[in-house]
Amino acid sequence: MRILVVEDDVGIAQGLRTNLRQRGYAVDVCDGVAVAWAALRAESFDAVLLDLGLADGDGSTLLQRLRSSQGALPDPAMPVLIMTARDGVQARIAGLDQGADDYLTKPFDMDELEARLRALLRRAGGRAQPLVRHGAIELNPATRTVQLHGQRVEISPREFAVLRLLMESPGRVLSRRQLEERLYDWESIVDSNAIEVHIHHLRRKLGSQCIQTMRGVGYFMPQELP
């Protein structure tokens, strides 16, 4: 999952980047409204963590532009979590009414932030259950663990990310480029065959039929799995 952090405090931004990366997310950071808007127009993100007090304007301006983009963005409905020191009731109401999906005041606990982020991603994916199940495979985003027939399977963070994307949309074909865009941030160095390697490892651990290839198009998880 790829997250855009819009935060102009360098220390907070770097702390979020480091912590979320350790938890398996790809994270990009922007320090202002203008650069964040350019990033949102050019790239696909799964969620935005948005500060309100930015150097070149108010984060609410970016939020309003995002929600009224009318096709200018890859996904104008992407979840937005406001994270700000503005803790007044009216500020929270205004943020939610402007289109934010959640509101968290600083300082906050990283475990709570990630729990809220998981909930946003779950709702955005149309799921009510915290676990992702398909066939005999069960994936737990909270603990970042995978089970096959009730037995835990050890997989790497990147393999987990690939599996999660495919499991959340069974039958949908994702190209290598689409997978790379969701797994790697701007600072990542991506080997040309990285996705193929992750797919190979997942097939070896979970069964050769769990992920199938549509030649020349991409990869998908069948609608029905044993």
N, C-alpha and C positions, 0 to 999 in steps of 0.2 A: 504494500500500500504506500502511496506517495502523498506526502503532506507538504503544503506550503505554509511556512511560518512567516507572518508579516509582523516584524518587531524591530524597532530601531535602537533598543538597548542592547549593545553588543554582548554583554555578559549573559543576559537572559536568553538572547537568541542562540548563542553558542551552547549554553546549557541545555536548551530544548533540543537543539540539533543532536548533541552528543547522547543525551538520554533517550530520545526517541529512536535514534539509530541503533542503540544497544537493545532496544525492544523490538527490532526487526523492521522498522519503517525506513523508507527512503525520504529524506528531508531536504528541502530547499528553503533558503532564507532570503527574504527581501526586507529592506529597511524603510520603505516608503510607499506611498500610494501609487506613484507613477510607475515605478519599476515592478510593483506587484501586479498592476493592471496589465503591463506588457507581458509578464510571465503567464498570467491567466489566459491571455489571448493566444499565446504561442504553445502552451503545454497543457497536458491533462493531469489533474490532481484529484485525489480521492476526498480530500478535505482541506479546509483552510483554518489555521489558528491565527486570529486577527487581534492585534492590539489596536486601541483607539487613538492614543496619543502618539502620532507619528510625526517625523520631522517636517514633512512637506504637506501635511494636512491631517484631517481626521479620518480614522479608519472607517467610520460610518459612511463617508463619501464613497469609499471603495465598495462597501457592502451594497449600497444603493445602486451603484453602477452595475455590479455583478447581477443583482436580482432583476434589473430592468434592461439587461443586455440584448434581449430579443434576437438570439442567434449569433451574437458577436463572439461568444465564448464556446469552447467545446462542451461545457456542462454548466450552464448558469444556475442549476439547481443543486450544485455540490454543497455538502454540509459546511457550515461556517460556525466555528466556536469562538466567541469573543473572549479574550483574556485581557483584563484591564484592572487598573487600580480604582476606577470609578465604581464605587460600591453602593451608591444611592439607589433606592427603589426606582425612582423615575428614570435613572440612567439604564437600569436593567430592563425596564419596560420598553424604553425607546429602542434599545438594541434588538430586542426580540421582535418588536413591531416593525423594525426596518428590514427584517429578514434573517436575522441570526437564528440558528437552531439551538444554541445553548449559550450560556453566559457564565463565566468563571472569574471571580475577582482575585487579584494578586494580594499577597503571595498565596500560592496554591501548592498542594501536594502532587507530585508527579503521578503517583498511583491513581489519584482521583482524576487527573487530567486524562490519563490513558483510558480509564474506565468510561469516562464521558465520550471520549473519541471512539471507543469501540461501539458504544451505544449509537452514536451518530452514523457510523459506517454500517451498522447492522440495519438500522431503519432505512438508510439510503438504499440498501440492497434488498429491501422488502422482506426482511426476516424478523421474526419475533423471538426466535430461540437463540440463545447465546452460542450454542454449538452448531457446527456445520456438518451435516451428515449426508453421505451419498453412498448407497450400497453398504458395504461393510467398512467403509472408511469414515472415521469421525475426527474432526479437526476442532480444536479448542483455541480460539483467538486469545483468550485471557491468559492461558498458561503456555501458549505456543507449542502445543503438543499434538501428536497424531496417533491414532490407534487404528489398527486393522484387526477385525474380528475380536475386538476387546483387548488386544495386546498392543502395548506401546511400540511405536516404530521410531527409531532415532533418525531425524532428518536435519539438514542444515537450515539456517535462517532463510537463505535464498530459496531452497527447495520448498520450505514452508510457504513462502510468499507466492511462488508459482502455483503450488497446489491449491492454495486458498483462492486465487483468482479463477482457476479453472473449476473448482468445486462450487463456487458461488454462482456460476453461470453454466450449468451442464448443458451440453449441446451447442453452445456458442463457440465459434472458432475464433481464436485470438492469434494474430500474427506474431512473429518474433519481435517486430518493432513495437507492437502494442504491449507485449509483455515487458520489453526493455524499458519502455516509457513509464510503466507502473512500478518497476522494481529498482530503478537506478536514478539517482539524483544527478545534478550538474557536476559534482565533484568526482563521481564514480568513473573508474576506468573499466570499460566493458570489453571483455574478449569477444571476438567475432562469433565464437561458438558457445558462449556461456549458456544461453538458453537451452541449446541442444544437450549440453552436459547435464544440466539440472533435470531435464525431461528423462534422460537416460537413467539417472540415479533414482528418480521417483518410480520409474517402471520396474527397475530391479528390486526395489524395496516393497512396492505395493501391488505388483502384478503387471505383466506386459500389456494387458488390455485396459488398464485404468486411464491411460492417456493415449489418444489416437492422433494420427497425423493426417491432415488433408494436404496432400502434396501440392506445393507451390502456394499454399494459403496460410496454414498455421496449425495450431494444436487445439484439441478439444477433449473434454471428458464426456463419454457417451451418456445419453439420458438414462440408460439402464445399466447398472453394474451388479454383478453377483454379490 
